[in-house]
Amino acid sequence: MTVESTAARKPRRSAGGKAGTTGSKRSTTGTKSTTRAAAGTARGTEPELVQLLTPEGKRVRNAEYDPYVADIGDEELRGLYRDMVLTRRFDAEATALQRQGELGLWPSLLGQEAAQIGSGRATREDDYVFPTYREHGMAWCRGVDPTNLLGMFRGVNNGGWDPNGNNFHLYTIVIGSQALHATGYAMGVAKDGADAAVIACFGDGASSQGDVAEAFNFAAVYNAPVVFFCQNNQWAISEPTEKQTRVPLYQRAQGYGFPGVRVDGNDVLACLAVTKWALERARRGEGPTLVEAYTYRMGAHTTSDDPTRYRLDDERVAWEAKDPIARLRSHLESRTDTIEGFFAELEEESEALGRRVREAVRAMPDPDRFAIFENAYADGHALVDEERAQFAAYQASFADNADVEEGDQR
């Protein structure tokens, strides 16, 4: 399996013309947009954003953000590439496992690896991350075993890891609520006088939620050390960004009194630099920042979604030309000091990761079917006892469960 591939397929239908500009020049310093296309559409003039690597893998200079990646040498570049490749491989295995009936659902991050790895590698150990349900790359950077991400989607647990073990909160399914959780945590960090910052991850769809607006306001008023990291992947399930907002998402921060920056979400160096800047700003006590990572969801919203029903293949093809992994690989291959055999060794490592993920999922023990009734009330409850008994009777009604009794641990 070639892990760098985006699994491109023949377009099912045509948009009747070019869906996007794949080679146009972008601003490397701008955070202002004046066109309607810049408000969030991938089907027109390219928006202005912070970019350090072009889609062709050419390094471009940016006086404002270059200092934040000045320590990134050849070894670090290979590390970022490895992170993205292995994250994509894990994601591909999880998608395949869902199709095979091993997982109930899976939200793919295909195409968003640079946004997550760049921002994830910008964090310090004492920073705290509040994810949505698609931050598999961020989890990788925080040291969460990728197999632990799969338990919830297999239905064997409610999370699978200790949030305080890696300062990485459990996945949040409720859209936008984690922005408030992150803000409250950041306010606590500030009151404790700790030298740390918080990241709240969410998507363009969540930016329309009231919880996110409340989080922006609280963070601004209390000068909370939080970075709001929005991955604008162009689609909130089937709703395009231009139907959610009349202005670029990063500009919303202005109304709350803190800065917003739009960064090329397919450029891992730019995401790393901008997030580092925002985190350092938060640690200095300068308050929140909104970072809009302008990227694209290559696959479906989740495995229950069919994106061909609402978006054109030409759009996906245009974004495949900006693939974050191919971009960094081109940059690495242009450097004469890339270690010989690095890509082949990484391919072997990705295969080993794929095998480990498959074996781990199939070895996950089934949960106690009666555990759902435990800990609902500290001292027990008559209604819960009644429901437990009804469930036990229901389980026992099946021929292969004839010996199931209340409290059975299988």
N, C-alpha and C positions, 0 to 999 in steps of 0.2 A: 504493500500500500504506500503510495506516495503522499506523505502527510502534508506537503506543501500545497497540494492540489485543493481547489475549492469545489471539487467534484462537479465541474461544469458540464452541462448537458446541452443538447440542441434546443434552441428556443422553441417553445410550443406555439407561440404567436408573436407577431411583430407589432411594434408600436407605431409603425407607419413612418418611421424616421428615426434619427438619432435620438437616443433617450437621454444622453448626457454628454458633457464635454469631458473627455478622458485625458487630454493632454494640455489643457489650457493653463496658463500661468496664474498662480495664486499669490496673493500678498503673504509675506512671511512675518509681518508685524501688525497687521490690521486687526482691530476688534470692532470695526464699524462696518455696517452693511447698508447700502442705499437702494438695493434692488429688491423686488418682491421675491425673486428666486432665492435671495440670501435668507429669506425668512424660514427656510427649512425644506426646500425642495431639491431633489437630486436631478431634476429634469430641466435644467436651464443654466444660466450663467453661474459659474462657480462662485461660492461665497468667499469673502475674505476671512482668513484664519491664520493662526500661528502654525507654521510648518518648517521643519528642519530637514526632512527627507522628502524629496519629490517622489511621485509614483514610480519613477524610473530608478529610484535609489540614489539620486544625486544629493549630496549634502549641500544645504544652503545655509547661509549665515544669518544670525539674528542677534543683534547686539544686546537686546534685552534678556533673551532667554538662553543664549549660549553658555553663560557662566554656570548655569544649573546642570549642564551636562559636560562640563569641562573635564571632569574626572572619568568620563566614559571612554575607555580605550578599547583595544581589540578584544581583550578577554571579556570585558563587560558587554560589548556588542554581541559576542557569541552567546553570552549568558542570556541576554534578552531574546535572541533568536531561538535558543533552546527552550526557553519558557513558553514562547508562542507556539512552537511546533508541538511540544508535548501537551500543552493545553488543548490544542486543536485535535490531537490524536485521542486524548481522553474524551473529548466531546463527541467525536465521531463514534467511538466505541459505545458511549452511553446512548446515542441515537440508535445505533444498530441493536443494542440490547432491548430498547423499548420496542422496536419493530419485531423482535423475537419473542415478545411477551414477558420479558424479565423485569421490565419497569412499567409502571402504570402511565407515566408521562415523562417527557424530558424537554426542557427549554434550552435550545442550542445557542451557543455564543458565536457561531461561525461568522467570521468577518469582523468581530469586535475584540480580537485578541490584543491588538496594539493598545487600545484604550485601557483595557484591564491590566495588562502586564506593565505598561508604562506608569499608570497611576499606582498600581500595587507596589512596584519597586521604588516608588518615591516615598513610601511610608517608612517610619522608624518602628522599631519593635514596640515601643511604648505608645504608639498611636493606636486608635481604635477604629475599626471599619464596620459600618452598618450596611450590609448588602441587600439587594433584592433577591431574586431566585435564579439569576443568570450570571452571577459573578464567579464563575468557575476559575477564571484566570486570576482574579483577585485572591480567591481562596488559596490557589497554588502559591502565590507570592507570600501569603501569610503563614504558610507551612501546614495548612490543613491537608491531610491525606485525601487525595481525590476520591478514593473509594468511600470515604465517609460522607461524601455529598450525595451518594446514591441511595442511602437507606430510606430517606423520606419519600423518594420517588418510587421505591419498591414497596413502600407501605409497612416497613418493619420498625420504624422509629419516627420521632418527631423532629429530628435534627441530625444527630449522629456525631456531634463533637461538642466539647466544652468551649463556649464562647470566650471565656476568660483565659483559656489555655493559649490562644493565639491572638487575643484581642480582635477576634473576628466573630461578629454576632451570627446567630442562626439565620438561615434564609428567611426572608419575609415575603409571604404570598400576598398579603393585603397591600394593595397598590398605594404607595406613597407614605404609609405610616412610619416607615423607618426614618424618614427625614425628621419627624418630631422626636423620635427616640434618640437619634444622633444629636440633635440640638440640646435636648435635656441633658444628655451625658456630657456634652461639651460644656454646658453651663456649670455642671458639677466639677469638671476638670479645672475650669477657671477659678471656681471658689476654693478648690483645694490648692491652688497655686502650682499645679503640676506643669512641667514643661513638656506638654504633649498636645496633639491635635487629633481631630476626629474627621472621618470622611463619611458622608452619606451618599450612597449610590442609588440612582434611580434612572428611569428612562424618560423619553420625551412624552409618552402618554401620561406618566405619573406627574409630570410638571403641571398638568391641568387639574390635579387633585387639590382640594382645600387644605389637606394636611401639609402639603408642600408649601403652600402660601403662608400658612400659620408658622411653619418652621422658619421660613425666610424672615418673617417679622420678628419672631422671638430671638432668632440668632442676631439680627441687626440691633435690636433694642438692647440686648444684654451683651453685645460684643463677643459672642461665643466663638471659641477657636474651632470652627467647623468649616470644612470644604464641601460644598454641594457639587458632587460630580455626576453630571447628567450625560448619559450616553444617548445621544440623539441618533437612533438607528433608522430614522425616517418613517417608521411605521409603528403606530400603537395598535397592535394586531392588524386590523384592516384599515385603520384611519391614518391617512398621511399627515405629516406635520403641518402642512399649510392649512389644514382644516382645523387645527388646534390653536393656532396662534397667528396674530397679525404682525408680530415683530419677531426677530431672531430670539431664541430662547435665552441666550446669555444676557440680552439687554433687559430682561425682567429684573435683574439684580439692581438696576439703577433706581427702580421705584421703591426699593427697600433701603437704599442708602449704602450699598456695598458694591464692589467691582465684580464684573463678569467678563469672562474671556472665552472666545471660541477657538478651539484647537483642532487640528486635523486628527481625527480619531483613528485614522489608519496609519499614523506616523508615531511609532513607539517612542522615538526620541523626543518629539514635541510634547507628547502626553507626559512623559517623565519630567521634562523641564518645567512645564506649566504647573503640574501638580506639586512639584517640589517648591516652586515659588509660592503657591497658594498655602501650602502647609507651613512653610517658614514664616509667612506673613501671619498666619493664625497663631503660631507659637510665640511670636513677638507681641501678641496682644492687640493686633490690628483688626481682629474680627473676621467675619465670614467672607468667602469668595464663592462665586458660582462659576464652575468650569463646564462648558458645553463641548463635549467630544463629538465632533461631527463625523459620524461613521455610517455603517450600513449593516443591517441584519441580512446576511446572505441566505439563510434558510428560513424555515417557518417560525412563527412566533413560539409555538410548541409543536410537539409531534401530533397534536390533534388539529392542527391548522393546515390549510392548503393555500399558500400564498399565490398560486396561479389564478385563483378566483378574483383577486383584487389588484394585482400588480403585473406589469408587463416584463417579459423576459429581457427585453432590451435594456431596461433599467438595471437589472441584476448584472448583465454582461458588462455594462459600463463601469459598474463598481468593482467587478472582478479585476479590471485593469488596474485598480488601486489596492489590490490585495495587500494587507499589511505584512504578511510573511514573505511574499515574493519581493516586496519592496526592500526589506532589510536584507534578504539574501542577495539581491542585486548589488546592494551597497557593500556587503561583505566580500563578494566575489571580485569587486573592483579594487579591493585592497590587497596588495601583494603579500601581506604578512598573515593572511588567514591560514590557520593550521591545516596542513594537508590531511585529508581523511576525516575532517570534522563532520561533514555532512553525512558521510556513510556511517560513521559511528553513531550519529544522532538518529539515523534511520533505524539502526539496530536497537537503540534505547527506546524508541517509540514503539517498536514491535513488542519489546518486553513489557512496557507499560500497558499496552493493549491486552496482553495475555493476563497480566496481574489483575486488571480491572474485571475482565470476564470471570476469572476464577473467584475473585472476592465477592462479586454479586451473587453468583450461584451458590456460594457457601454461606450466605447470610441466613441465620436461623429465623424461622417464623416466630413472630411475637406471640406472647400469651394472649389468647383471644379475649380473656376477661380483664385484661389490664386496663381497658378503657374505663372501667367502673371504679378503679382505685383512685384515691386522692382527689375525688371530686369534692368531698367534704371532709374536714378534719376528723369529725366524730361519726361519720356514717350518716345515712339518710334513708328513710323508709322508701321513698320513691326510687332511689337508686337500687336498693335491695330488690324491689319488685321488678325493675327493668333487668337486673342481672339474672333473676330467676326466669324471666320470659326469654332472655337470650339463650340461657342454658337449655331450656325446653326446645327452642328453635333449632339449636345445634344438634340436639339429640334426635331430632326428627329425621335426620338424614341416615340412610342405611349404614354408611361407613363410619358414622359417629354415634352409633346406638349406645355406646358405653360412656358418652360424654356426660359428665355431671358438673354441677355448679362448682366453679373454682378449678376446673381442669386446666392444667398448665401447658397443654399442647397447642 
